[in-house]
Amino acid sequence: MIVHETAMPPPLPAALGVCFLAGTVLIWRDISSKKKGETRTFSSLLSHYVAVKAVGWLGRRQRQKLEADTLNVKEVQEETLLKRLRKNANTCYGKQYDFSSIHDTDGFRTRHPITTYEHYRELIMRIASGQEKVLIAEKPLILAMTSGTSGPSSMLLSTKDTNNEFFLQGVAVCLDAMWKALPATDSLQRTTKFFYTPTFRQSEAGIPIGPNSSTPASSRHMLNLYTTPAPAFEVSSEKDTLYLHLLFALKDPTVGTLESNFASTVFYAFVALQDRWQELVDDIEQGKVSSALVLEPKLRARLEALMKPDPERAAQLRAHFQDGFYGIAKRLWPHLHLVLAVDSGSNQIYGEMLRENYCQGVPFYSPFYAATEGLIGVNLWPQDANRRYLLCPRSMFCEFLPESSLEESSPHTLLMEEVKEGQNYELVITNASGLFRYRIGDIVKVVGFHNQCPVVEFQYRRGQMLNVRGEKVSEALFLGSLKKAVAQWPAAQLVDYCCAESGVMGDSIGGSDPHYQVFLELKGVRNLTEEQRYKLDICLQQDSAVYKSFRIKGSIGPMRVQLVAEGTFRELRKQMMAFSNTSPNTFKMHRVLHRKEYAHFLLGKTIS
């Protein structure tokens, strides 16, 4: 073969240089089309670009895998289950239930009982004390505390597998769905992520105990995606960290996404912004960090080194704030494309308030259905107003308890391929971190199928039901009735609410028939007539035939509706987090109170 001299490749170093130069030109062209005038270093933009491209490639690959899995759900679920059993067959627990002899889903369901947390409590304490191969083959990364929404916090295991599943099957897939549905989000604009670095304590064996979350500052490359700089994630105070999130977000007019685990966190960020905007604007104008923040001197110095006086931006911000807070997000950040946060379940009202007020006109995407136990489902339909989630067949082995059999002592479960559209079920999961046939307490409704795989909507937590006479009023049912009633109260806007069964209140409310005590924080009104309060009882009777029958018979008394002062639920949130050692990243408001102390706190804040 004859090779012309002109066709000879250049020496290797020169070839690499040509490739790097060509790649840089292509990247810079893409960066230039997306950066919208931000003042950022090329290395920061390049790192951001590489991270986005890498996750984009992963997302496409994982989405293809997911699509293939949904065509073969029965086999994929059994494969996932057997992989878990084989991995843990030589643990004390695996030997107890003879995992090595189980070869199919039927054998597993015959051999292993349905469980609740009490089944695992002592086993997890043994792991915390340092015993190995008790439940799982490897040492857990952390002992993860649940949020305690429907009862006391539980300590669960978090492993490398659960983290990998969440990122690959959850984060990567949802970002792929988001970028396809909302192409403007596939840019090099930074995200403001409302995240609070959790605090951990150590178990007897030195295993960290705390919420199942990691800080963005743990990855230098990830930090380039966010407006908040690394030093801010070293601040322990939630109040001071939030101030810094807001400060650095306001400095950047090109923010593209507001992100948090839950819509409640974004809502309270805007409440804080409304309270402290003048202080924040002054800091931006003068290039400093407020002296009101309790910061170590070295940490303050690192933060202030990132601040430069910006009177022009300060003047823009001041004008926006003086025009009011309706639709403020889009005025502060004209290129804002999305609020990325879960706004279903107990977070539904916060999502609605954000869309109606601060974030008017900004799309919302609720990407995951997940819990401390791991990833459960993904939302492949970002633009759909109904928050529905495709169950991930390789993340959890799922079983389903029909709603009608929840109180049975030995209920029969259904598998993914056996559930029916339109029916409600409690999820029973086997995960990658030592939970087997575990009732997580979530009731979901199957609203359809993606190929063979169920698509569900979250309905309610079993522990968050009102039930003074066996009527079982769920959170979703009560909230629907409450919203109907509030719509009939002129000028009233719902800010927050929770309920307590009269038995929890004790002697503080006097003797009467069992009833619901309802605490409301409203905007626009400071008092309600007795007739208006009774509207809520009427609305619930209209929506629940069982509740109505008990009310007619007189075995349930009329609801008592109390209005509490502005800011009460912010204070209650702090109390609840302090009591349960819950991180702001994972906290969910308790809609049904089980602790007398919380109910009495609200009674003390009643204004009418």
C-alpha positions in Angstrom: 0.0 0.0 0.0 1.3 3.4 -1.0 0.7 6.3 1.5 1.1 9.8 0.1 3.3 12.0 2.3 0.6 14.6 2.6 -1.8 11.9 4.1 0.6 10.9 6.9 -0.7 11.7 10.4 1.1 14.3 12.5 3.2 13.1 15.4 1.0 12.1 18.4 1.6 15.2 20.5 0.6 17.4 17.6 -2.4 15.2 16.9 -3.6 15.6 20.4 -3.1 19.3 20.2 -5.2 19.5 17.1 -8.0 17.5 18.7 -7.9 19.6 21.8 -8.1 22.8 19.8 -10.9 21.5 17.6 -12.8 20.3 20.7 -12.3 23.6 22.5 -13.6 25.5 19.5 -16.7 23.4 19.4 -17.2 23.6 23.2 -16.7 27.4 23.1 -19.2 27.7 20.3 -21.8 25.8 22.4 -20.8 27.8 25.5 -21.1 31.1 23.8 -24.6 30.2 22.6 -25.8 29.3 26.1 -24.0 31.4 28.6 -26.3 34.5 28.3 -23.6 37.1 29.2 -22.6 35.6 32.6 -19.2 36.7 34.0 -17.6 33.3 34.5 -14.2 31.9 33.9 -13.6 29.6 30.9 -12.6 26.7 33.3 -15.8 27.1 35.2 -17.9 27.0 32.0 -15.9 24.2 30.6 -16.3 22.1 33.8 -20.1 22.9 33.7 -20.2 21.9 30.0 -18.4 18.6 30.6 -20.7 17.7 33.6 -23.8 18.4 31.6 -22.6 16.4 28.6 -21.6 13.5 30.8 -24.9 13.4 32.6 -26.7 13.8 29.3 -25.0 10.8 27.9 -25.7 8.7 31.0 -29.4 9.9 31.0 -29.9 8.7 27.4 -28.3 5.4 28.1 -30.3 4.9 31.3 -33.5 5.9 29.6 -33.0 3.3 26.9 -32.4 0.7 29.7 -35.6 1.7 31.5 -37.6 1.5 28.3 -36.3 -2.0 27.6 -37.1 -3.0 31.2 -40.7 -1.7 31.0 -41.3 -4.2 28.1 -40.3 -7.1 30.3 -41.4 -6.2 33.8 -42.0 -9.6 35.3 -38.6 -11.0 34.4 -36.8 -7.7 35.4 -38.5 -7.6 38.8 -37.6 -11.3 39.5 -34.0 -10.7 38.4 -33.7 -7.6 40.7 -35.1 -9.6 43.6 -32.8 -12.7 43.1 -29.8 -10.4 42.8 -30.5 -8.9 46.2 -31.1 -12.3 47.8 -27.9 -13.8 46.4 -25.8 -10.8 47.5 -27.1 -11.1 51.1 -27.4 -14.9 51.3 -24.4 -15.3 53.7 -25.6 -12.7 56.2 -27.2 -13.8 59.5 -30.6 -12.6 58.1 -30.0 -14.4 54.7 -29.2 -17.6 56.5 -32.3 -17.3 58.8 -34.6 -17.1 55.7 -32.4 -19.4 53.6 -32.1 -16.9 50.7 -29.7 -19.3 48.9 -32.6 -21.8 48.3 -35.1 -19.2 46.9 -35.2 -19.3 43.1 -38.3 -17.2 42.2 -40.7 -14.6 43.5 -43.3 -17.1 44.6 -40.7 -18.9 46.7 -39.6 -15.5 48.3 -43.2 -14.5 49.1 -43.9 -18.0 50.6 -40.7 -18.0 52.7 -40.5 -14.4 53.9 -43.2 -12.5 55.9 -44.4 -9.0 55.2 -42.6 -6.7 57.6 -42.7 -3.3 59.3 -39.9 -1.4 61.0 -40.2 -3.3 64.3 -39.0 -6.4 62.4 -35.6 -4.6 61.8 -35.1 -2.4 64.8 -32.8 -4.7 66.8 -30.9 -5.9 63.7 -30.1 -2.3 62.7 -28.9 -1.5 66.3 -26.6 -4.5 66.0 -25.1 -3.0 62.8 -24.8 0.4 64.5 -22.8 -1.3 67.3 -20.3 -2.7 64.8 -21.6 -6.2 64.0 -21.0 -7.2 60.3 -23.1 -9.2 57.9 -26.2 -8.9 59.9 -28.7 -7.7 57.3 -26.5 -6.8 54.3 -23.2 -8.1 53.1 -21.4 -4.7 53.2 -21.0 -2.0 55.8 -23.5 0.8 55.3 -22.3 4.2 54.2 -24.6 5.9 56.8 -27.4 5.0 59.1 -30.2 7.1 57.5 -32.9 8.7 59.7 -36.3 9.0 58.2 -38.2 12.3 58.4 -40.7 11.0 61.0 -43.8 12.4 59.2 -46.2 9.7 60.3 -44.5 8.6 63.5 -41.1 8.5 65.3 -38.0 8.7 63.0 -36.7 5.3 62.0 -33.0 4.4 61.4 -32.4 2.7 58.0 -29.3 1.6 56.1 -28.0 3.5 53.2 -25.5 1.7 50.9 -23.5 2.4 47.8 -26.1 0.5 45.7 -29.0 2.7 46.9 -27.0 5.8 46.1 -25.9 4.5 42.6 -29.5 3.5 41.8 -30.8 7.0 42.8 -28.3 8.8 40.6 -28.4 6.5 37.5 -32.0 5.4 37.5 -33.3 8.6 39.0 -31.3 11.8 38.5 -29.9 10.9 35.1 -33.2 9.7 33.7 -35.1 12.7 35.0 -32.6 15.2 33.6 -32.9 13.5 30.2 -36.7 13.8 30.4 -36.4 17.4 31.6 -34.1 18.5 28.8 -36.3 16.8 26.1 -39.5 18.4 27.4 -38.0 21.8 28.3 -35.0 22.3 25.9 -34.2 25.7 27.4 -33.1 24.0 30.6 -30.2 22.3 28.6 -28.0 25.3 29.0 -25.0 26.5 30.9 -27.1 28.8 33.2 -26.4 28.1 36.9 -28.9 26.6 39.2 -29.8 27.9 42.7 -30.0 24.8 44.9 -31.6 25.4 48.3 -29.6 22.7 50.2 -28.6 22.6 53.8 -25.5 20.7 54.9 -26.8 18.1 57.3 -25.2 17.4 60.7 -24.2 13.8 61.6 -23.5 12.0 64.8 -21.6 8.7 65.1 -22.8 5.3 66.0 -20.9 3.2 68.5 -19.0 1.7 65.6 -18.3 5.1 64.0 -21.0 4.9 61.3 -22.5 8.3 60.5 -26.1 8.8 61.6 -28.2 11.4 59.9 -30.3 12.2 56.8 -29.6 10.5 53.5 -28.2 13.4 51.6 -24.8 14.7 50.4 -23.7 18.2 50.0 -23.1 19.7 46.5 -19.8 20.9 47.8 -18.6 17.3 48.0 -17.9 17.5 44.2 -15.8 20.4 42.9 -17.1 19.8 39.4 -20.8 19.8 40.6 -20.3 23.2 42.3 -19.8 24.9 39.0 -23.5 24.1 38.3 -24.7 26.2 41.3 -24.8 29.8 42.3 -23.9 29.1 45.9 -20.1 28.9 46.4 -18.4 26.1 48.4 -17.8 28.1 51.6 -21.5 28.6 52.1 -22.0 24.9 52.5 -19.8 24.9 55.5 -22.3 27.1 57.4 -24.3 25.1 59.9 -27.2 27.5 60.6 -30.1 27.0 58.2 -31.1 30.6 58.5 -27.6 31.9 57.6 -27.2 29.3 54.8 -30.5 30.4 53.3 -29.3 34.0 53.4 -26.2 33.1 51.5 -28.2 31.0 48.9 -30.3 34.1 48.3 -27.4 36.5 48.2 -25.4 34.7 45.6 -28.6 33.9 43.6 -29.6 37.5 43.5 -26.1 38.5 42.3 -26.6 36.4 39.1 -29.3 37.7 36.8 -28.9 34.6 34.5 -30.1 31.9 37.0 -31.9 29.2 35.0 -33.4 26.8 37.6 -34.4 27.0 41.3 -34.0 23.5 42.8 -34.7 21.8 46.1 -35.9 18.4 47.3 -39.3 19.8 48.2 -41.5 22.8 47.1 -41.8 23.8 50.8 -38.1 24.6 50.9 -38.4 26.9 47.9 -41.6 28.5 49.4 -39.9 29.3 52.7 -36.9 30.7 50.7 -39.2 33.3 49.1 -40.8 34.1 52.4 -37.3 34.8 53.8 -36.5 36.8 50.7 -39.6 39.0 51.3 -38.5 39.6 54.9 -34.8 40.4 54.1 -34.6 41.8 50.6 -33.4 45.2 51.7 -30.5 43.7 53.7 -29.6 41.5 50.7 -29.7 44.4 48.2 -27.5 46.5 50.5 -24.9 43.6 50.6 -24.8 43.4 46.8 -24.5 47.2 46.5 -21.6 47.3 49.0 -20.0 44.0 48.1 -20.2 42.5 51.6 -21.9 39.8 53.7 -24.3 41.0 56.4 -22.9 41.3 59.9 -26.1 39.7 61.2 -24.8 36.3 60.0 -22.9 34.3 62.6 -19.8 33.3 60.7 -16.3 32.3 61.6 -13.8 35.1 60.6 -12.0 32.9 58.1 -15.2 31.7 56.5 -16.5 35.2 56.3 -13.3 36.4 54.7 -13.6 33.6 52.0 -17.2 34.6 51.3 -16.5 38.3 51.1 -13.6 37.7 48.7 -16.3 36.5 46.3 -18.3 39.8 46.7 -17.6 42.9 44.7 -19.7 46.1 45.0 -22.4 46.0 42.2 -24.6 49.1 42.5 -26.1 48.5 39.1 -27.4 45.1 40.0 -28.6 46.4 43.4 -30.6 49.2 41.7 -32.3 46.7 39.4 -33.2 44.4 42.3 -34.4 47.3 44.5 -36.8 48.4 41.7 -38.1 44.8 41.2 -38.8 44.4 45.0 -40.5 47.8 45.2 -42.9 46.6 42.5 -44.1 43.8 44.8 -43.7 40.1 45.1 -46.3 38.8 42.7 -44.3 37.1 39.9 -41.0 38.2 41.5 -39.0 35.2 40.4 -39.3 35.9 36.7 -38.5 39.6 37.2 -35.4 38.8 39.3 -34.2 36.2 36.9 -35.7 36.8 33.4 -34.0 33.7 32.0 -35.5 31.4 34.7 -36.9 28.3 33.0 -37.9 26.0 35.9 -38.5 25.2 39.5 -37.3 21.7 40.1 -38.8 20.3 43.3 -41.3 17.7 44.5 -44.7 19.4 44.8 -47.0 16.4 45.3 -48.3 14.8 48.5 -47.8 17.1 51.6 -45.9 19.6 49.4 -48.9 20.2 47.1 -50.0 23.4 48.8 -46.5 24.9 48.6 -46.3 24.3 44.9 -49.7 25.9 44.4 -48.8 28.9 46.4 -45.5 29.4 44.5 -47.2 29.1 41.1 -49.9 31.5 42.1 -47.6 34.1 43.7 -43.8 34.3 43.7 -43.1 32.0 40.7 -46.1 32.8 38.5 -45.4 31.8 34.9 -42.5 29.5 35.7 -42.8 25.8 34.9 -42.5 23.2 37.7 -41.1 19.7 37.5 -41.5 17.2 40.3 -38.9 14.6 39.2 -38.9 11.7 41.7 -40.9 9.6 43.9 -38.3 8.6 46.5 -37.9 8.0 50.2 -35.1 7.2 52.7 -35.7 3.6 51.6 -34.5 4.6 48.1 -35.7 5.5 44.6 -39.3 4.3 43.9 -40.3 6.1 40.7 -39.5 8.7 38.1 -41.7 11.3 36.4 -41.1 11.0 32.6 -43.7 13.7 31.9 -42.4 17.0 33.1 -45.1 19.2 31.5 -48.0 17.1 32.9 -49.9 18.9 35.7 -50.7 15.6 37.3 -47.7 14.3 39.2 -47.4 10.7 38.1 -44.4 8.4 38.5 -43.2 5.4 36.6 -42.1 2.7 39.1 -38.5 1.8 38.5 -38.3 -2.0 38.1 -34.6 -2.3 38.8 -34.6 -0.1 41.9 -37.2 -1.8 44.1 -38.8 -5.2 44.0 -42.4 -4.0 44.5 -45.5 -5.7 45.8 -48.9 -4.2 46.3 -51.4 -4.5 49.0 -55.0 -3.7 47.9 -56.4 -0.8 49.9 -59.3 -3.0 51.0 -56.9 -5.5 52.7 -54.7 -3.1 54.6 -56.0 -4.2 58.0 -55.8 -8.0 57.3 -53.3 -10.0 59.4 -52.0 -12.0 56.5 -52.8 -10.0 53.4 -52.1 -11.3 49.9 -49.9 -9.1 47.7 -50.0 -8.5 44.0 -47.0 -8.0 41.6 -46.4 -5.2 39.1 -48.0 -7.2 36.3 -51.1 -8.0 38.4 -52.2 -4.5 39.5 -55.3 -2.8 38.0 -55.6 0.8 36.7 -57.7 3.0 38.9 -57.0 0.9 42.1 -55.2 2.1 45.3 -52.5 0.0 46.9 -50.0 0.2 49.7 -46.4 -0.3 48.5 -44.4 -3.2 49.9 -40.8 -3.0 48.8 -37.6 -5.0 48.8 -34.6 -2.7 48.4 -30.9 -2.8 48.1 -30.2 -1.9 51.7 -31.7 -4.7 53.8 -35.4 -4.2 53.8 -37.4 -7.2 52.6 -41.2 -7.2 51.9 -41.3 -3.9 53.8 -44.5 -1.9 54.2 -43.4 1.7 53.6 -46.8 3.1 54.5 -47.4 4.9 51.2 -50.8 4.5 49.4 -50.5 5.0 45.7 -53.1 4.9 42.9 -52.3 3.1 39.6 -53.2 5.6 37.0 -51.9 3.8 33.9 -49.1 1.8 32.5 -45.9 2.6 30.5 -45.6 -0.5 28.4 -46.0 -3.2 31.1 -44.9 -1.0 34.0 -47.3 0.7 36.4 -47.5 4.5 36.6 -48.7 5.7 40.0 -49.9 8.9 41.8 -49.1 9.3 45.5 -52.3 9.4 47.5 -51.4 9.5 51.2 -49.4 8.1 54.1 -51.2 5.5 56.3 -49.9 7.3 59.4 -51.3 10.6 58.3 -55.0 9.7 58.3 -57.7 11.2 60.5 -59.5 8.3 62.3 -61.5 8.9 65.4 -64.2 6.4 64.7 -62.9 4.2 61.9 -63.8 6.7 59.2 -60.2 6.9 57.8 -60.0 10.4 56.2 -56.8 10.6 54.1 -54.6 13.7 53.7 -55.6 14.0 50.0 -59.3 13.8 50.8 -59.1 16.3 53.7 -57.0 18.8 51.6 -59.5 18.6 48.7 -62.4 19.5 51.1 -60.3 22.2 52.8 -59.5 23.9 49.5 -63.2 23.9 48.6 -64.1 25.6 51.9 -61.3 28.2 51.6 -62.6 29.1 48.1 -65.9 30.0 49.8 -64.2 32.4 52.3 -63.9 35.8 50.7 -60.3 37.0 50.3 -58.9 34.0 52.2 -55.7 32.3 50.9 -54.4 29.1 52.5 -50.8 29.3 53.8 -50.6 26.1 55.8 -52.6 23.7 57.9 -52.6 20.6 60.1 -55.1 18.6 62.1 -55.3 16.8 65.4 -57.7 14.2 66.6 -59.5 15.4 69.8 -57.9 12.5 71.8 -54.5 14.0 71.2 -55.6 17.3 72.7 -56.4 15.8 76.1 -58.3 18.0 78.7 -57.2 21.3 77.1 -60.4 21.4 74.9 -62.9 20.1 77.4 -65.2 17.1 77.1 -67.1 16.5 73.8 -67.7 13.9 71.2 -64.5 12.8 69.2 -63.8 15.4 66.6 -61.1 17.0 64.4 -59.2 20.0 65.6 -58.1 22.0 62.5 -55.4 24.7 62.6 -55.2 27.1 59.7 -52.8 29.8 58.7 -54.5 32.1 56.2 -53.7 35.2 54.3 -56.3 37.9 53.7 -58.5 37.2 56.8 -57.9 37.3 60.5 -61.3 35.9 61.6 -64.1 33.6 60.3 -67.7 33.4 61.3 -69.0 30.2 62.8 -71.0 29.7 59.6 -67.8 29.9 57.5 -65.9 27.5 59.9 -68.8 25.1 59.6 -68.4 25.1 55.8 -65.3 23.0 56.2 -67.3 20.3 58.0 -70.0 20.4 55.3 -67.4 20.1 52.5 -65.8 17.0 54.1 -69.3 15.5 54.6 -69.9 16.0 50.9 -66.6 14.3 50.0 -66.7 11.5 52.5 -69.9 9.4 52.9 -68.4 7.6 55.9 -67.6 10.8 57.7 -71.1 12.1 56.9 -72.8 9.0 58.3 -70.8 9.4 61.6 -71.7 13.1 61.8 -75.4 12.4 61.2 -75.4 9.7 63.9 -73.6 12.1 66.2 -70.7 9.8 67.0 -68.3 12.3 65.5 -68.7 15.9 66.7 -68.4 19.0 64.5 -64.8 20.1 63.6 -63.3 22.9 65.5 -61.4 25.3 63.2 -58.8 27.6 64.7 -56.9 30.4 62.9 -53.3 30.8 64.0 -51.0 33.9 63.7 -48.8 34.6 60.7 -45.6 32.7 60.8 -46.9 30.0 63.2 -46.1 27.2 60.8 -42.6 28.4 60.3 -42.1 28.1 64.0 -43.8 24.7 64.2 -41.5 23.5 61.4 -38.4 24.5 63.4 -39.8 22.7 66.5 -40.5 19.5 64.6 -37.1 19.5 63.0 -35.4 20.0 66.3 -37.3 17.3 68.0 -36.7 14.6 65.3 -33.2 15.8 64.2 -34.6 16.1 60.7 -32.6 18.0 58.0 -34.4 20.9 56.2 -33.7 18.9 53.0 -35.9 16.1 54.0 -38.5 17.7 56.3 -42.2 17.3 55.4 -44.9 19.0 57.4 -47.0 16.7 59.5 -50.6 17.1 58.4 -52.0 14.9 61.3 -50.4 15.7 64.7 -49.6 12.8 67.0 -47.7 14.7 69.6 -49.7 16.7 72.2 -46.9 19.3 72.5 -47.3 20.3 68.8 -51.1 20.7 69.2 -50.7 22.7 72.4 -48.2 25.0 70.6 -50.7 25.7 67.9 -53.5 26.3 70.5 -51.2 28.9 72.0 -50.8 30.7 68.6 -54.6 30.8 68.0 -55.9 34.3 67.1 -59.5 33.4 66.5 
